[in-house]
Amino acid sequence: MVWLAIIHLCGNPSSLESIATRYFEHYATRSDFAGFMSYYAENAILEDLVYGDRKVGRDAIRRFFDWGNSDFDGHSPNLKVESMVIQGQQAVARGYFNSFSFKGQKMGPWYFVIWLEFDAQNKIKHQIDFINYDNDLLVHRKDANQWIQLDTP
């Protein structure tokens, strides 16, 4: 009984809020790519609605993030979460990415809203990014609206 009371008072370390918080901590430090990728389900989907990019499957997401790319030059923390809302199997975080450079070009800071949906094993099965990129990066953006599947009457 006492043990259950302690768990209730301290919070369950496997709760979705704890998992989402640890995910963003991994994301912010960029120091443990395998640990970061372990949050994703094998068949996860990542959609960047502003840039119009969609990656399906953990391997495609791994290639998309590509933390080993030497063209990236940033400082930890890479991002700051200012607020997060958890509801059911979903977590929505709002914050900003700090400035960095990629291939010698300065980028950021950028505001973001990242929506995460988790499966029954608390792995990310769907991620939707809304990132306020610099305007000059949007010249070659794709149209994410083509992914809409309209309900037909």
Wavefront OBJ file of the C-alpha trace (Angstrom):
o trace
v 0.000 0.000 0.000
v 2.745 2.443 0.919
v 4.573 1.642 -2.339
v 1.448 2.458 -4.396
v 1.031 5.742 -2.533
v 4.655 6.674 -3.304
v 4.187 5.885 -6.998
v 0.996 7.958 -7.056
v 2.608 10.929 -5.287
v 5.868 10.885 -7.235
v 4.341 10.082 -10.587
v 4.797 6.993 -12.692
v 8.171 7.198 -14.487
v 6.689 5.449 -17.534
v 3.834 7.951 -17.856
v 3.367 9.595 -21.230
v 4.320 12.995 -19.821
v 7.611 11.593 -18.556
v 8.292 9.863 -21.878
v 7.500 12.996 -23.895
v 9.700 15.092 -21.599
v 12.616 12.663 -22.007
v 12.077 12.653 -25.802
v 12.449 16.440 -25.963
v 15.468 16.308 -23.622
v 17.128 13.878 -26.059
v 16.150 16.121 -28.964
v 17.578 19.199 -27.205
v 20.994 17.700 -26.428
v 21.584 15.821 -29.722
v 23.956 13.538 -27.818
v 22.370 10.078 -28.017
v 20.913 9.459 -31.460
v 20.127 5.767 -30.803
v 18.301 6.764 -27.616
v 16.418 9.481 -29.477
v 15.363 7.093 -32.258
v 14.180 4.514 -29.686
v 11.143 6.723 -29.012
v 9.783 5.999 -32.517
v 7.675 2.993 -33.500
v 9.050 0.962 -36.403
v 6.273 2.197 -38.745
v 6.140 5.792 -37.433
v 5.203 8.724 -39.673
v 6.776 12.171 -39.437
v 5.119 15.034 -41.307
v 6.527 18.535 -41.638
v 3.452 20.481 -42.697
v 5.184 23.796 -43.358
v 7.966 22.371 -45.532
v 5.708 19.674 -46.990
v 7.885 16.693 -46.136
v 6.690 13.245 -45.021
v 8.829 10.355 -43.795
v 7.371 6.889 -43.235
v 9.165 4.341 -41.056
v 11.899 4.657 -38.441
v 14.694 4.231 -41.016
v 13.377 7.128 -43.126
v 13.020 9.260 -39.993
v 16.587 8.348 -38.969
v 17.899 9.499 -42.367
v 15.811 12.680 -42.112
v 17.246 13.719 -38.730
v 20.800 12.560 -39.661
v 22.471 13.720 -36.428
v 25.840 12.465 -37.662
v 25.906 14.994 -40.511
v 29.050 17.107 -40.121
v 27.372 20.032 -41.950
v 25.364 20.768 -38.777
v 26.963 23.122 -36.262
v 24.853 23.876 -33.223
v 25.053 24.197 -29.492
v 23.236 22.345 -26.764
v 20.474 22.803 -25.994
v 19.246 22.624 -29.560
v 15.696 23.481 -28.539
v 13.622 24.720 -25.624
v 10.137 23.491 -24.810
v 8.124 26.346 -23.309
v 4.940 24.368 -22.705
v 3.552 20.897 -23.256
v 0.015 19.511 -23.127
v -0.706 15.797 -22.678
v -4.097 14.323 -23.500
v -4.711 10.622 -23.888
v -1.940 9.223 -26.105
v -0.979 12.643 -27.487
v 1.601 15.236 -26.475
v 1.814 18.708 -28.004
v 4.867 20.853 -27.295
v 5.451 24.524 -28.072
v 8.872 26.140 -28.008
v 11.739 27.181 -30.210
v 14.872 25.841 -31.862
v 18.016 27.805 -31.055
v 20.163 29.238 -33.856
v 22.574 26.895 -35.628
v 24.376 26.705 -38.921
v 24.043 24.127 -41.679
v 26.573 24.011 -44.496
v 27.847 27.371 -43.214
v 24.428 29.061 -43.425
v 22.989 30.538 -40.218
v 19.499 29.275 -39.453
v 16.978 30.022 -36.739
v 15.918 30.636 -34.149
v 12.569 29.108 -35.118
v 9.338 28.696 -33.195
v 7.791 25.231 -33.307
v 4.717 23.279 -32.347
v 5.322 19.529 -32.414
v 2.383 17.150 -32.086
v 3.189 13.562 -31.074
v 0.798 10.613 -31.073
v 1.907 7.495 -29.193
v 0.908 3.866 -29.683
v -0.065 1.412 -26.919
v 3.640 0.787 -26.166
v 4.201 4.561 -25.760
v 6.254 4.779 -28.948
v 5.732 7.703 -31.304
v 3.562 6.508 -34.166
v 2.807 9.894 -35.727
v 4.596 13.222 -35.446
v 3.450 16.467 -37.014
v 5.868 19.405 -37.028
v 4.853 23.020 -37.460
v 8.157 24.915 -37.651
v 8.412 28.614 -38.473
v 11.331 28.284 -40.913
v 13.201 31.231 -42.384
v 11.331 32.406 -45.504
v 14.252 31.729 -47.859
v 14.067 28.012 -46.968
v 10.487 27.773 -48.177
v 11.263 28.434 -51.846
v 11.322 24.704 -52.599
v 8.628 23.600 -50.188
v 6.124 20.939 -51.189
v 2.374 21.244 -50.701
v 1.366 19.206 -47.646
v -2.280 19.846 -48.505
v -2.057 17.086 -51.101
v -2.083 14.583 -48.202
v -5.637 15.530 -47.238
v -8.052 12.678 -47.767
v -11.445 14.323 -48.041
v -14.539 12.580 -46.768
v -16.861 12.112 -49.700
v -20.590 12.320 -49.035
l 1 2 3 4 5 6 7 8 9 10 11 12 13 14 15 16 17 18 19 20 21 22 23 24 25 26 27 28 29 30 31 32 33 34 35 36 37 38 39 40 41 42 43 44 45 46 47 48 49 50 51 52 53 54 55 56 57 58 59 60 61 62 63 64 65 66 67 68 69 70 71 72 73 74 75 76 77 78 79 80 81 82 83 84 85 86 87 88 89 90 91 92 93 94 95 96 97 98 99 100 101 102 103 104 105 106 107 108 109 110 111 112 113 114 115 116 117 118 119 120 121 122 123 124 125 126 127 128 129 130 131 132 133 134 135 136 137 138 139 140 141 142 143 144 145 146 147 148 149 150 151 152 153
